[in-house]
């Protein structure tokens, strides 16, 4: 489970932050010093202002990153305000494909291939998988997979038996029409409905479904409780002790505690989870 934290960190290298200009009025400074929950630090306001001109992000659900950052910084009595300031602008939604160019089948295949692998190993196996299906990622289609011999594809790509079966079952879901670009990018479907469709595929469990919803579909309100990095970040940021070894937060035994901690950050828990990964990496972001 810890592997996705590695993948997500690779996708989220922090950008250099501009030096903020202090435009805080004396009245606002006084209210903030008195603990007003609706007044952000001017450094945070400067960061949010730098994001205001960005176009909306997301796939089926579009939203403004500046609104998401403001909400995360403001929620729960500004608990994560310092984290937002210290981490800077989130890169969770950087360098993504245009919605029109998204190939959901190929993206899901890549998630399955990379399960429980470090970044370099995942890239190597993915390259072998692409080569096994013709050498070009655009050739990775449900039809191409189903026309292949499962054992030959598994062997040439270096996949485990479980991953090979998962990819073939995924292709079958697309062939039947249970999944498609249109289905997965349908704005009328809730996150829970999409989750149910994804986890109906053999080998796509809660963690893989949540990662695809966050990084593939760019859904704004996904809380991946199964990710160790996110749980470690919550432990640091919220000062919580869990039922696991050395007070670690356990996905199942501490489920209610985890959900209660992140509830104030809805409907932008994906972004809050990104900040938790950053806290798990660098505890000094909390200072």
N, C-alpha and C positions, 0 to 999 in steps of 0.2 A: 504493500500500500504506500510505502514511502516513496516509491519511484515517481509518482506523479508530481510530488513536490519538486523533484529534480527537474522533470520536464517543464513544469510551470515556471520554475525559476529561470530556466534557459530561455523561456519565452518572455521573461519580464525583467531584463536587465535594466536597472534604474538609469534614467536620463540625468544629465547635469541639470541642476536647478538654478534658475536665475535668482539674483539677489533681490529679495522683496523690498518694496518701498513702503515705508510706514505711513499710511494714510488714515490711521485710526484717529477719530475725533476724541477730544478729552472726555466727552460724555460717554462714548462707547467704551473707552478704556476704563472708566470708573465702574460702569455696569459690569464689564467683564471681570474686573477685580473683585466685585461683590458677588461673583458667581452666577451671573445671568447666563442661562443656557442658550440664549438665542443670539449671542454676540461672539463671533469667532475672532481668534487672534489675527491681526492684520497680515501676518505671513501666510496664513491659511487663505484669507480673502484674496491675497495677491495670486496665490496658486490657482484658485478657482477662477479668477478673472482671466488668467492666461489660457484657460480651457474653454472660455465662453464662446470663442469664435469657431470652435471645432464643429463640424457637421455631426448630426446624430449618429450614434453607433448602434450596433446590433444587427440581427438578421430579420426575423419575423417581427420581433419587438424592438422598436427604435426608441432611443432615449438619449438625452444629452449627458455627456460625461461630467460636465460642470455641476449639473443637478445631483448626480450620483455622489460625487466627491463631497459636495456640501452636506448632503444628507448623512453620509457616513461620518463626517467630521462633527456634525451637530448632534447626532443621536446619542441617547443614553447619557445625557449630561456632558456632552463633548468628551466622552471617554477616549476616543481614538484621535482626538484633534492633534496631539503631539506626534502620534504615529504618522498621520497624514503629512504634517509639516516636515518631519524628518525623512520620510520615504520619498516625498515629492510626487510628481505627476505619475499616475499609474500607467503602466505599459501593457496592461491586460488586453486592451483593444487596439494595440499598435500592430502594423504590418499584417493585416488580415486581408483576405481576398474580398473582392466585391461580391455582394450577394448574388449577382447574376452569374458569377463564375464558380459558385460553390458546387462541388460534387460530393454529396453526402455519403454515397457508398464508398468512395475512395477514402474520405476522411475517417469513416468508421473502421475501414480495414486497417488504416494506419494506427488507430487507437488499439485495436485488438493485437496487432503485431507488436506494439510497444509495451504491452502489459507486463509489469514486473521486470522491466529491463531498464538499465541506465541509458542515458542519452546516446552515447557512442554505439553501444550494442544495438539499440533500437534502430538507429540509422543504418547500420550494417545489414540487419535482417530485412529492413524495409527495402533497401537497394536490391537485395537478392530476390525479394518478392516481386518487385517491379520487373527485374530481368526475367524472371520465370514466366511472366505474363506478356512478354514481348519487348521489354526494354524501355517502355515509355509509360509514364503514370496515366496518361489519357486512355491507355488500353485496358486499365483495370475497371472492368464492368462486371455486373452480375452474370451476364451471358458468358464472358470469358472465363470466369471462375467455374461456373457450372459445366462448361465444356472441357475443363481440365480434369486430369486424373488426380484425385485428392492426395494419394500417397506420393506421386511424382512431384506435385506442387509442394507438399510438405517437406520432402527431402531436399529439393533443389533450393528452396528458400530458407531452410533451417528452422522451420516452425515446429512447435510441439504438436502432438496429436490433438490436444485440446484446442489450440489456436486454429489449426487447420479445420477442425469440425465447426468451430465458431464462424469462420469466414464463409464456409459453404452454407451454413444455416442462415447467415446474414444474406447471402446471395439469393437463397430460396425465398426469404421474406420479401426481397425486392421483386423477384420474378412473380410472386403471387399478388403483388401490389399492396401488401401490408405496410411496407415502407417504400418511400420514394422521396425525391427532392421536394415534390409538391406537398407530401404529407409532413415531412419534418420541418418545412419552412412555412407551414400553414399558421398564420397569426391567430386563428380562432382556437387553436389547441393550447391548453394550459401546460405549464411545466410538468405537472403531475401526469397529464395524459401522454405527453411525449416520453416521460420517464417510463411509463408502463409499456409503451410500444418498443422502446429500446431494450428494456430488460426482458422482453419476451424472446429475444434472440439468445440462443445458447452461448454462454461464455461472456455475455455482456451483463455484468452485475451492477450493483449500485455505484461503485467507484467509477467504472468505465462510462456508465450513462451520465453521471454528473460531470465528468471531465469533458465529454462530448458536448453536453448542454452548455458548459461554460466556455470552452475554447473553440468548439465547432459551430454551435448555434449562437454563441455570444448572448445567452439569456442572462438577464440582469439579477435574478433573484434565486440563485442556486447555492445551497449550503451543503458542501460535501463532507458530511460528518465522518465518512470512512477514510478521509485522508489524514495521515499521521501528522504531516506538516501543519495543516490547518489546526488540528487539535493542540499541537504543541504551541502554536502561536496564541491560541485562546488561553492556554494555561499561563503563558507569560503576560499577555495583555490584561487579563482579567484577574490574575492572581488566584486562580482556581486550583483546587486539588481534586483529583479524581480517584476512582476505585482501582486504577492500574498500579503497576509497580512504581515505587518512588513517587506516588501521587499523580501519575500520568492519567490523562482523561481517556476513558475507555469508550469506544464507539457505542456499545450497547448499554453497559451499566450506567454510563453517565449521559445517556441520550437526552433526558429532560434538562439536565444542567446545561448541556451544550446548546440546545435549542432555545432555552431561556436567555442565555448570554447573547445569542445572535439575533433574537427576535426584533429588537429595536432598530436593526439595520435594514430590515425589509422596507421597500422592495429592491434593495441593492446589496443583497448578501453576497453575491458573486464578488463584488468589489471589496467588501469587508473581508472575505476569505482571502483575496489577493494580499491584502495588508497583513493578514495573519501569517501567510507564508513568509512575508518579508520580516515579520517579528521573530519567527522561528529561526530564520537565517541570522538575523542581527539584533539581538536583544537590546542593544543600545538605542535602537529606534524608539524605545519606550521612554527614554530619559528626557 
